[in-house]
Amino acid sequence: MAASKLGNHDRISTAVVEALADANDVDPLELDPLYEAVDPDALDSLFSTSDGSTGIPHGTVRFTTNGYEVEVTSTGRVHLTPEESVEAVS
């Protein structure tokens, strides 16, 4: 399991791609495009406020891509769980 935290001025979609690249030990351009799993603009909009800062009171989004279940929380945390671990628990 891997986790990362959103920086102050980063888009959450960028944080997801960077976390996936780190977890897979590859360049971000080698990953399947994020838009094949989730709309990056919608993800960014969901986790930003009207003034463009991040942080909404609560919420979580989960999706699978590039061999991981990705969980993004309203705190800006990106948590990755390998798909085989998720399947083993189900």
C-alpha positions in Angstrom: 0.0 0.0 0.0 1.3 3.4 -0.9 0.0 6.9 0.1 0.8 10.4 -0.8 -0.5 13.8 0.2 -1.6 16.6 -2.1 0.7 19.7 -2.2 -0.7 23.1 -1.6 -1.0 24.1 -5.3 -1.2 20.7 -7.0 -4.1 19.3 -8.8 -5.4 16.1 -7.1 -5.3 14.3 -10.5 -1.6 15.2 -10.8 -1.0 13.8 -7.3 -2.7 10.5 -8.3 -0.6 10.2 -11.4 2.6 10.8 -9.5 1.6 8.3 -6.8 0.9 5.7 -9.4 4.2 6.4 -11.2 6.1 6.1 -7.9 4.3 2.9 -7.0 5.0 1.3 -10.4 8.5 2.7 -10.5 7.9 4.2 -14.0 7.7 7.5 -15.7 4.2 9.0 -15.5 4.0 8.9 -19.3 4.3 5.1 -19.2 1.0 4.7 -17.3 -2.4 4.2 -18.8 -4.1 7.6 -19.1 -6.0 8.6 -15.9 -9.0 9.6 -18.0 -9.5 5.9 -18.9 -10.5 5.4 -15.2 -11.9 8.7 -14.1 -12.4 12.2 -15.5 -9.3 14.2 -14.1 -11.1 17.6 -14.4 -14.1 16.3 -12.4 -11.8 14.8 -9.8 -10.0 18.1 -9.4 -13.3 20.0 -9.2 -14.7 17.6 -6.6 -11.7 18.2 -4.3 -11.3 21.9 -4.7 -13.2 24.9 -3.3 -14.7 27.8 -5.2 -11.5 29.9 -4.6 -9.4 27.1 -6.1 -7.9 25.9 -2.9 -8.1 22.2 -1.9 -10.1 20.7 0.9 -13.8 20.0 1.2 -15.4 18.9 4.5 -15.5 15.2 3.7 -15.6 12.7 0.9 -13.8 9.8 -0.7 -13.6 8.7 -4.3 -12.4 5.2 -5.2 -11.5 3.8 -8.6 -9.1 1.3 -10.2 -6.3 2.0 -12.7 -2.8 0.8 -13.5 -3.1 -2.2 -11.2 -4.2 -0.3 -8.1 -7.4 0.6 -6.3 -7.0 4.4 -5.8 -8.7 6.1 -2.9 -8.7 9.9 -2.9 -9.9 11.7 0.2 -11.1 15.3 0.9 -7.9 15.9 2.9 -5.9 15.4 -0.4 -4.6 12.0 0.6 -4.1 9.5 -2.2 -4.0 5.9 -1.1 -3.0 3.1 -3.4 -3.8 -0.6 -2.8 -2.6 -3.2 -5.3 -5.6 -4.8 -7.0 -4.6 -8.3 -6.1 -4.8 -7.3 -2.4 -8.3 -5.8 -2.9 -9.4 -9.0 -4.6 -8.0 -11.2 -1.9 -10.0 -9.4 0.8 -13.3 -9.3 -1.2 
